[in-house]
């Protein structure tokens, strides 16, 4: 796969997913950036804005295995990872894989599960493997976790710890559609759901080829210094208590590479980093006096950092 093929594939996926999620081209593209980067996505918004529909539309557009898990307080870690059970017929213990063994995993309302269950995702999201009773099992490739959560209703929920948040490449919010888009949505859903018409247009191998291509996008020394400068600015900001982690800097670089690739370039520009900086960094930092629902304050601080940090220019 070359850059032009990746650009065409991205346009095809955006067009097909756009028949279900109307007027959210930017958010759909960022979901694809996470897919190409090998990262995971946290969709955070109020109920009914299309978080689950976006994940299902992406899954139906890809020729990959898909599983959805409704996270609840009584969900056990073994239901995700799997268990070793005794097969009386074979007279031996056998491993029964859990729900996480899929190319695309939709963790619906992830913050409703207990911390013990949430922590069962840490290893598979980072190391791409799952360890049960001392034996490690590789996750299928590609492997993408799309988690959703409602930031408004907090009763009976367990906030995601920082270690869990840091494993999501981006946190995205869909928001309300505009009036014209909502009218078009009503027309498309009048007789049937556009979700039923979706068919796979991208194979597993194409995704793997795209992920390999993204890692080959060139990051010049000035751009790399710019990424580090942005990270250091979050760590030295007077209103930020916890800045961007080294994992976050790598995520910023990978997302910038994917952004450059879908734009048809084999090199990263500072504008690529600016386009994804808020989505990559906002959920990774903690502001002083942080309380639930103050994510807007983090984004304002990050916008200030973007404005104050000089970007490299062509000599």
C-alpha positions as a printed Julia matrix, in Angstrom:
315×3 Matrix{Float64}:
   0.0     0.0    0.0
   1.24    3.48  -0.86
   0.1     6.87   0.39
  -2.28    7.48  -2.5
  -4.02    4.14  -1.88
  -4.34    4.97   1.82
  -5.86    8.35   0.96
  -8.41    6.73  -1.34
  -9.26    4.07   1.25
  -9.77    6.76   3.88
 -12.15    8.69   1.62
 -14.15    5.54   0.93
 -14.45    4.71   4.64
 -15.38    8.29   5.52
 -18.06    8.31   2.83
 -19.59    5.02   3.95
 -19.5     5.76   7.68
 -20.85    9.23   6.88
 -24.11    7.68   5.71
 -24.75    6.67   9.34
 -22.96    9.46  11.24
 -23.98   12.61   9.38
 -21.99   15.84   9.56
 -19.13   14.45  11.67
 -16.42   14.1    9.01
 -13.68   15.39  11.31
 -14.5    12.95  14.1
 -14.78   10.02  11.66
 -11.38   10.88  10.21
  -9.82   10.97  13.68
 -11.27    7.54  14.42
  -9.54    6.29  11.27
  -6.32    7.99  12.38
  -6.47    5.94  15.58
  -7.05    2.79  13.54
  -4.05    3.51  11.29
  -1.91    4.43  14.3
  -2.66    1.18  16.11
  -4.17    3.15  19.0
  -7.44    3.01  20.91
 -10.36    5.45  21.13
 -12.37    6.82  24.03
 -15.72    8.26  22.89
 -17.08   10.51  25.63
 -20.42   12.23  25.2
 -23.99   12.29  26.44
 -26.31    9.39  25.49
 -27.85    9.35  22.04
 -25.2    11.31  20.12
 -24.03    8.3   18.09
 -21.06    6.87  20.0
 -22.14    3.25  19.66
 -23.4     3.78  16.11
 -20.02    5.17  15.08
 -18.23    2.12  16.48
 -20.67   -0.29  14.8
 -20.48    1.57  11.48
 -16.68    1.33  11.54
 -16.83   -2.38  12.4
 -19.26   -3.13   9.56
 -17.03   -1.26   7.11
 -14.04   -3.46   7.99
 -13.72   -7.16   7.24
 -12.76   -7.89  10.84
 -14.2    -9.67  13.83
 -16.26   -7.46  16.12
 -17.53   -7.9   19.67
 -19.52   -5.58  21.89
 -19.41   -5.74  25.7
 -21.86   -3.87  27.87
 -19.83   -2.93  30.93
 -21.78   -3.26  34.17
 -20.76   -3.36  37.85
 -21.16   -7.17  37.95
 -18.96   -7.8   34.89
 -16.05  -10.09  35.85
 -12.49   -9.83  34.49
 -12.65  -13.48  33.41
 -15.57  -12.65  31.11
 -13.2   -10.36  29.23
  -9.95  -12.29  29.28
 -11.23  -15.88  29.33
 -10.77  -18.83  31.68
  -9.12  -22.23  31.88
 -11.8   -24.88  32.35
 -11.54  -28.62  32.82
 -12.68  -30.56  29.77
 -13.93  -33.87  31.11
 -13.98  -35.44  27.66
 -10.33  -34.58  27.01
  -9.41  -34.89  30.71
  -7.34  -31.74  30.52
  -7.63  -28.03  31.15
  -8.42  -25.91  28.09
  -8.46  -22.18  27.54
 -11.76  -20.57  26.6
 -11.06  -17.1   25.12
 -13.02  -14.16  26.49
 -14.77  -11.35  24.7
 -11.65   -9.25  24.16
 -10.32  -11.64  21.51
 -11.62   -9.7   18.52
 -10.18   -7.27  16.0
 -12.55   -4.52  17.12
 -13.83   -4.44  20.69
 -16.61   -2.05  21.69
 -16.45   -1.47  25.44
 -19.79    0.24  25.95
 -20.06    2.45  29.06
 -16.65    1.34  30.27
 -16.81    3.47  33.42
 -19.69    1.39  34.8
 -17.42   -1.59  35.43
 -15.39   -1.94  38.62
 -11.7    -0.96  38.65
 -10.77   -4.64  38.82
 -12.58   -5.32  35.55
 -11.25   -2.15  33.93
  -7.69   -3.18  34.78
  -8.08   -6.41  32.79
  -7.86   -4.27  29.65
  -4.51   -2.67  30.53
  -2.25   -5.45  29.27
  -4.14   -6.2   26.07
  -4.37   -2.53  25.11
  -0.65   -1.87  25.56
   1.18   -5.16  25.04
  -1.36   -6.67  22.62
  -1.52   -9.84  24.7
  -3.59  -11.32  27.51
  -2.15  -13.37  30.36
  -4.35  -15.96  32.09
  -2.91  -18.29  34.74
   0.63  -17.39  33.74
   0.16  -18.07  30.02
   0.16  -15.19  27.52
  -2.12  -15.26  24.51
  -1.58  -12.79  21.63
  -4.42  -10.55  20.59
  -5.62  -10.72  16.97
  -4.17   -8.16  14.58
  -5.34   -5.53  14.04
  -6.68   -4.86  17.53
  -8.73   -1.77  18.31
 -10.6    -0.91  21.5
 -13.4     1.64  21.2
 -14.67    2.59  24.65
 -17.65    4.83  25.37
 -18.65    6.65  28.51
 -21.21    9.21  29.62
 -19.53   12.21  31.32
 -22.79   13.58  32.76
 -24.35   10.68  34.66
 -21.78    9.68  37.3
 -23.98    7.78  39.76
 -22.89    4.15  39.92
 -19.78    4.72  37.81
 -16.07    4.25  38.45
 -13.87    6.97  36.87
 -11.1     5.61  34.68
  -7.69    5.83  36.37
  -4.89    7.77  34.72
  -3.09    4.55  33.72
  -6.19    3.49  31.8
  -6.73    6.89  30.17
  -3.11    7.04  29.06
  -3.65    3.93  26.93
  -6.23    5.63  24.74
  -4.65    7.37  21.79
  -7.49    9.91  21.53
 -10.57   11.01  23.4
 -13.29   12.24  21.06
 -16.71   13.81  21.45
 -19.36   13.87  18.73
 -21.66   16.57  20.06
 -25.06   17.58  18.73
 -25.6    17.71  14.96
 -26.6    20.9   13.18
 -30.23   21.43  12.21
 -29.78   20.54   8.52
 -27.8    17.43   9.39
 -30.43   16.34  11.89
 -33.15   16.77   9.27
 -31.13   14.64   6.84
 -30.72   12.06   9.59
 -34.5    11.87  10.06
 -34.94   11.32   6.33
 -32.34    8.55   6.19
 -33.88    6.73   9.18
 -37.51    7.17   8.08
 -38.05    3.73   6.53
 -34.96    1.75   7.47
 -31.6     2.16   9.16
 -28.62    3.05   6.92
 -26.58    0.78   9.16
 -28.21   -2.23   7.45
 -26.76   -1.24   4.07
 -23.13   -1.18   5.22
 -20.75   -3.81   3.84
 -17.02   -4.38   4.4
 -14.83   -2.33   2.07
 -11.5    -2.78   3.87
  -9.72   -6.04   4.67
  -7.57   -6.92   7.67
  -4.46   -6.94   5.5
  -5.2    -3.43   4.23
  -5.39   -2.18   7.81
  -2.09   -3.84   8.69
  -0.5    -2.37   5.55
  -1.82    1.06   6.5
  -0.4     0.75  10.01
   2.99   -0.2    8.6
   2.87    2.71   6.16
   2.13    5.2    8.95
   5.27    4.17  10.84
   7.32    5.02   7.73
   6.11    8.63   7.52
   9.16   10.85   8.08
   9.42   12.99  11.2
  12.18   15.57  10.79
  14.34   16.69  13.7
  12.7    20.15  13.95
   9.23   18.55  14.07
  10.39   16.04  16.71
  11.76   18.93  18.78
   8.41   20.69  18.38
   6.53   17.65  19.71
   8.83   17.48  22.73
   8.43   21.22  23.29
   4.65   20.84  23.39
   4.99   18.01  25.93
   7.39   20.0   28.11
   5.04   22.97  28.01
   2.27   20.83  29.54
   4.65   19.76  32.31
   5.73   23.32  33.13
   2.34   25.04  32.81
   1.3    26.76  36.04
  -2.28   25.45  35.85
  -1.42   21.83  34.96
  -0.52   19.44  37.77
   0.18   16.36  35.6
   1.61   16.92  32.13
   1.88   14.78  29.05
   3.64   11.44  29.61
   6.35    9.98  27.34
   3.73    7.54  26.07
   1.62   10.55  25.23
   4.45   12.09  23.18
   4.8     8.86  21.18
   1.02    8.86  20.66
   1.2    12.46  19.43
   3.92   11.54  16.95
   2.02    8.49  15.68
  -1.22   10.42  15.28
   0.66   13.17  13.45
   2.15   10.58  11.09
  -1.32    9.18  10.37
  -2.67   12.69   9.77
   0.12   13.38   7.27
  -0.51   10.06   5.5
  -4.23   10.66   4.95
  -3.34   14.11   3.64
  -1.19   12.43   0.98
   2.24   13.34   2.39
   5.16   11.16   3.43
   6.41   13.68   6.0
   4.93   15.34   9.08
   4.26   19.07   9.31
   3.73   21.03  12.53
   0.13   21.57  11.4
  -0.42   17.79  11.6
   0.57   17.83  15.26
  -1.62   20.88  15.92
  -4.62   19.13  14.35
  -4.48   16.17  16.79
  -2.83   17.72  19.85
  -5.99   18.44  21.85
  -7.52   15.01  21.18
  -4.31   13.22  22.13
  -3.35   15.29  25.18
  -6.54   16.57  26.86
  -7.41   13.32  28.65
  -3.8    12.74  29.71
  -3.28   15.9   31.76
  -4.67   16.9   35.15
  -5.27   20.54  36.01
  -4.97   22.07  39.45
  -8.29   21.95  41.28
  -9.53   19.34  38.8
 -13.11   18.14  39.22
 -15.35   15.96  37.09
 -16.7    17.88  34.13
 -13.78   20.33  33.86
 -12.37   18.9   30.63
 -12.95   22.26  28.93
 -10.36   23.85  31.22
  -7.75   21.34  30.06
  -8.5    22.11  26.42
  -8.19   25.85  27.05
  -4.75   25.35  28.62
  -3.68   23.21  25.66
  -4.87   25.86  23.19
  -2.79   28.39  25.06
   0.23   26.08  24.83
  -0.28   25.72  21.07
  -0.4    29.51  20.73
   2.67   30.11  22.91
   4.92   27.32  21.57
   6.71   28.44  18.38
   6.43   25.96  15.53
   9.37   25.29  13.2
   9.21   27.03   9.84
  10.91   26.33   6.54
  14.21   28.15   6.21
